[in-house]
């Protein structure tokens, strides 16, 4: 529960704090041999463009890996487009 809830962050900051940070935690957990559970809590407004939300995985236009790659390879102007 350490991601940003500021919805005016730059794309780079939002991806770094929310996506890359979560990926780092998952990688850390893979090495914890006695870990029994990982609880991930997302922001309530992750799909705020929808009027009604269901407890399901919604299709995305890009994979998390593609978004991370964009942040790592594009400059800020390209990224915001």
PyMOL commands that place a pseudoatom at each C-alpha (Angstrom):
pseudoatom trace, name=CA, resn=UNK, resi=1, chain=A, elem=C, hetatm=0, pos=[0.000, 0.000, 0.000]
pseudoatom trace, name=CA, resn=UNK, resi=2, chain=A, elem=C, hetatm=0, pos=[2.762, 2.408, -0.919]
pseudoatom trace, name=CA, resn=UNK, resi=3, chain=A, elem=C, hetatm=0, pos=[1.722, 3.691, -4.349]
pseudoatom trace, name=CA, resn=UNK, resi=4, chain=A, elem=C, hetatm=0, pos=[0.731, 7.213, -5.257]
pseudoatom trace, name=CA, resn=UNK, resi=5, chain=A, elem=C, hetatm=0, pos=[-2.805, 8.442, -4.903]
pseudoatom trace, name=CA, resn=UNK, resi=6, chain=A, elem=C, hetatm=0, pos=[-1.977, 11.732, -6.597]
pseudoatom trace, name=CA, resn=UNK, resi=7, chain=A, elem=C, hetatm=0, pos=[-3.680, 11.607, -9.956]
pseudoatom trace, name=CA, resn=UNK, resi=8, chain=A, elem=C, hetatm=0, pos=[-1.709, 14.500, -11.442]
pseudoatom trace, name=CA, resn=UNK, resi=9, chain=A, elem=C, hetatm=0, pos=[1.712, 12.829, -11.371]
pseudoatom trace, name=CA, resn=UNK, resi=10, chain=A, elem=C, hetatm=0, pos=[3.786, 12.624, -14.515]
pseudoatom trace, name=CA, resn=UNK, resi=11, chain=A, elem=C, hetatm=0, pos=[3.529, 9.306, -16.331]
pseudoatom trace, name=CA, resn=UNK, resi=12, chain=A, elem=C, hetatm=0, pos=[7.148, 8.537, -15.395]
pseudoatom trace, name=CA, resn=UNK, resi=13, chain=A, elem=C, hetatm=0, pos=[6.550, 9.150, -11.685]
pseudoatom trace, name=CA, resn=UNK, resi=14, chain=A, elem=C, hetatm=0, pos=[3.245, 7.255, -11.638]
pseudoatom trace, name=CA, resn=UNK, resi=15, chain=A, elem=C, hetatm=0, pos=[4.759, 4.212, -13.374]
pseudoatom trace, name=CA, resn=UNK, resi=16, chain=A, elem=C, hetatm=0, pos=[7.878, 4.296, -11.196]
pseudoatom trace, name=CA, resn=UNK, resi=17, chain=A, elem=C, hetatm=0, pos=[5.977, 4.568, -7.928]
pseudoatom trace, name=CA, resn=UNK, resi=18, chain=A, elem=C, hetatm=0, pos=[3.055, 2.268, -8.699]
pseudoatom trace, name=CA, resn=UNK, resi=19, chain=A, elem=C, hetatm=0, pos=[4.179, -0.276, -11.287]
pseudoatom trace, name=CA, resn=UNK, resi=20, chain=A, elem=C, hetatm=0, pos=[7.948, -0.592, -10.911]
pseudoatom trace, name=CA, resn=UNK, resi=21, chain=A, elem=C, hetatm=0, pos=[7.680, -0.412, -7.117]
pseudoatom trace, name=CA, resn=UNK, resi=22, chain=A, elem=C, hetatm=0, pos=[5.140, -3.257, -7.112]
pseudoatom trace, name=CA, resn=UNK, resi=23, chain=A, elem=C, hetatm=0, pos=[7.332, -5.308, -9.444]
pseudoatom trace, name=CA, resn=UNK, resi=24, chain=A, elem=C, hetatm=0, pos=[10.296, -4.836, -7.085]
pseudoatom trace, name=CA, resn=UNK, resi=25, chain=A, elem=C, hetatm=0, pos=[8.205, -6.072, -4.140]
pseudoatom trace, name=CA, resn=UNK, resi=26, chain=A, elem=C, hetatm=0, pos=[7.121, -9.148, -6.150]
pseudoatom trace, name=CA, resn=UNK, resi=27, chain=A, elem=C, hetatm=0, pos=[10.736, -9.899, -7.034]
pseudoatom trace, name=CA, resn=UNK, resi=28, chain=A, elem=C, hetatm=0, pos=[11.714, -9.578, -3.369]
pseudoatom trace, name=CA, resn=UNK, resi=29, chain=A, elem=C, hetatm=0, pos=[8.891, -11.916, -2.347]
pseudoatom trace, name=CA, resn=UNK, resi=30, chain=A, elem=C, hetatm=0, pos=[10.119, -14.601, -4.762]
pseudoatom trace, name=CA, resn=UNK, resi=31, chain=A, elem=C, hetatm=0, pos=[13.249, -14.940, -2.602]
pseudoatom trace, name=CA, resn=UNK, resi=32, chain=A, elem=C, hetatm=0, pos=[11.320, -15.221, 0.684]
pseudoatom trace, name=CA, resn=UNK, resi=33, chain=A, elem=C, hetatm=0, pos=[11.105, -18.974, 1.142]
pseudoatom trace, name=CA, resn=UNK, resi=34, chain=A, elem=C, hetatm=0, pos=[8.765, -18.814, 4.162]
pseudoatom trace, name=CA, resn=UNK, resi=35, chain=A, elem=C, hetatm=0, pos=[6.412, -16.161, 2.803]
pseudoatom trace, name=CA, resn=UNK, resi=36, chain=A, elem=C, hetatm=0, pos=[2.832, -17.388, 3.066]
pseudoatom trace, name=CA, resn=UNK, resi=37, chain=A, elem=C, hetatm=0, pos=[0.924, -14.500, 1.497]
pseudoatom trace, name=CA, resn=UNK, resi=38, chain=A, elem=C, hetatm=0, pos=[1.311, -11.194, -0.273]
pseudoatom trace, name=CA, resn=UNK, resi=39, chain=A, elem=C, hetatm=0, pos=[-1.621, -8.792, -0.092]
pseudoatom trace, name=CA, resn=UNK, resi=40, chain=A, elem=C, hetatm=0, pos=[-1.740, -6.154, -2.818]
pseudoatom trace, name=CA, resn=UNK, resi=41, chain=A, elem=C, hetatm=0, pos=[-4.018, -3.160, -2.307]
pseudoatom trace, name=CA, resn=UNK, resi=42, chain=A, elem=C, hetatm=0, pos=[-4.748, -1.038, -5.360]
pseudoatom trace, name=CA, resn=UNK, resi=43, chain=A, elem=C, hetatm=0, pos=[-6.195, 2.444, -5.589]
pseudoatom trace, name=CA, resn=UNK, resi=44, chain=A, elem=C, hetatm=0, pos=[-9.972, 2.659, -5.664]
pseudoatom trace, name=CA, resn=UNK, resi=45, chain=A, elem=C, hetatm=0, pos=[-9.893, 4.800, -8.807]
pseudoatom trace, name=CA, resn=UNK, resi=46, chain=A, elem=C, hetatm=0, pos=[-7.794, 2.595, -11.079]
pseudoatom trace, name=CA, resn=UNK, resi=47, chain=A, elem=C, hetatm=0, pos=[-10.566, 2.472, -13.696]
pseudoatom trace, name=CA, resn=UNK, resi=48, chain=A, elem=C, hetatm=0, pos=[-12.265, 5.796, -13.004]
pseudoatom trace, name=CA, resn=UNK, resi=49, chain=A, elem=C, hetatm=0, pos=[-13.430, 6.095, -16.640]
pseudoatom trace, name=CA, resn=UNK, resi=50, chain=A, elem=C, hetatm=0, pos=[-16.007, 3.358, -15.976]
pseudoatom trace, name=CA, resn=UNK, resi=51, chain=A, elem=C, hetatm=0, pos=[-19.380, 4.078, -14.339]
pseudoatom trace, name=CA, resn=UNK, resi=52, chain=A, elem=C, hetatm=0, pos=[-19.616, 0.627, -12.776]
pseudoatom trace, name=CA, resn=UNK, resi=53, chain=A, elem=C, hetatm=0, pos=[-16.782, -1.666, -11.683]
pseudoatom trace, name=CA, resn=UNK, resi=54, chain=A, elem=C, hetatm=0, pos=[-16.749, -5.409, -11.246]
pseudoatom trace, name=CA, resn=UNK, resi=55, chain=A, elem=C, hetatm=0, pos=[-14.315, -7.611, -9.382]
pseudoatom trace, name=CA, resn=UNK, resi=56, chain=A, elem=C, hetatm=0, pos=[-12.455, -8.826, -12.465]
pseudoatom trace, name=CA, resn=UNK, resi=57, chain=A, elem=C, hetatm=0, pos=[-9.307, -8.197, -14.478]
pseudoatom trace, name=CA, resn=UNK, resi=58, chain=A, elem=C, hetatm=0, pos=[-9.956, -5.645, -17.204]
pseudoatom trace, name=CA, resn=UNK, resi=59, chain=A, elem=C, hetatm=0, pos=[-8.128, -5.857, -20.560]
pseudoatom trace, name=CA, resn=UNK, resi=60, chain=A, elem=C, hetatm=0, pos=[-5.343, -3.326, -21.012]
pseudoatom trace, name=CA, resn=UNK, resi=61, chain=A, elem=C, hetatm=0, pos=[-3.879, -1.750, -24.155]
pseudoatom trace, name=CA, resn=UNK, resi=62, chain=A, elem=C, hetatm=0, pos=[-0.324, -2.528, -23.007]
pseudoatom trace, name=CA, resn=UNK, resi=63, chain=A, elem=C, hetatm=0, pos=[1.296, -5.082, -20.727]
pseudoatom trace, name=CA, resn=UNK, resi=64, chain=A, elem=C, hetatm=0, pos=[3.051, -3.919, -17.556]
pseudoatom trace, name=CA, resn=UNK, resi=65, chain=A, elem=C, hetatm=0, pos=[6.374, -4.844, -19.173]
pseudoatom trace, name=CA, resn=UNK, resi=66, chain=A, elem=C, hetatm=0, pos=[5.599, -2.638, -22.196]
pseudoatom trace, name=CA, resn=UNK, resi=67, chain=A, elem=C, hetatm=0, pos=[4.749, 0.307, -19.939]
pseudoatom trace, name=CA, resn=UNK, resi=68, chain=A, elem=C, hetatm=0, pos=[7.966, -0.137, -17.934]
pseudoatom trace, name=CA, resn=UNK, resi=69, chain=A, elem=C, hetatm=0, pos=[9.971, -0.384, -21.176]
pseudoatom trace, name=CA, resn=UNK, resi=70, chain=A, elem=C, hetatm=0, pos=[8.377, 2.865, -22.390]
pseudoatom trace, name=CA, resn=UNK, resi=71, chain=A, elem=C, hetatm=0, pos=[9.383, 4.649, -19.173]
pseudoatom trace, name=CA, resn=UNK, resi=72, chain=A, elem=C, hetatm=0, pos=[12.917, 3.304, -19.482]
pseudoatom trace, name=CA, resn=UNK, resi=73, chain=A, elem=C, hetatm=0, pos=[13.374, 4.231, -23.160]
pseudoatom trace, name=CA, resn=UNK, resi=74, chain=A, elem=C, hetatm=0, pos=[11.278, 7.359, -23.893]
pseudoatom trace, name=CA, resn=UNK, resi=75, chain=A, elem=C, hetatm=0, pos=[11.876, 10.941, -22.910]
pseudoatom trace, name=CA, resn=UNK, resi=76, chain=A, elem=C, hetatm=0, pos=[9.187, 12.762, -20.920]
pseudoatom trace, name=CA, resn=UNK, resi=77, chain=A, elem=C, hetatm=0, pos=[7.581, 14.413, -23.966]
pseudoatom trace, name=CA, resn=UNK, resi=78, chain=A, elem=C, hetatm=0, pos=[7.213, 11.099, -25.833]
pseudoatom trace, name=CA, resn=UNK, resi=79, chain=A, elem=C, hetatm=0, pos=[5.962, 9.397, -22.700]
pseudoatom trace, name=CA, resn=UNK, resi=80, chain=A, elem=C, hetatm=0, pos=[3.209, 11.928, -22.015]
pseudoatom trace, name=CA, resn=UNK, resi=81, chain=A, elem=C, hetatm=0, pos=[1.889, 11.532, -25.593]
for i in range(1, 81): cmd.bond("trace and resi %d" % i, "trace and resi %d" % (i + 1))
show_as sticks, trace
zoom trace
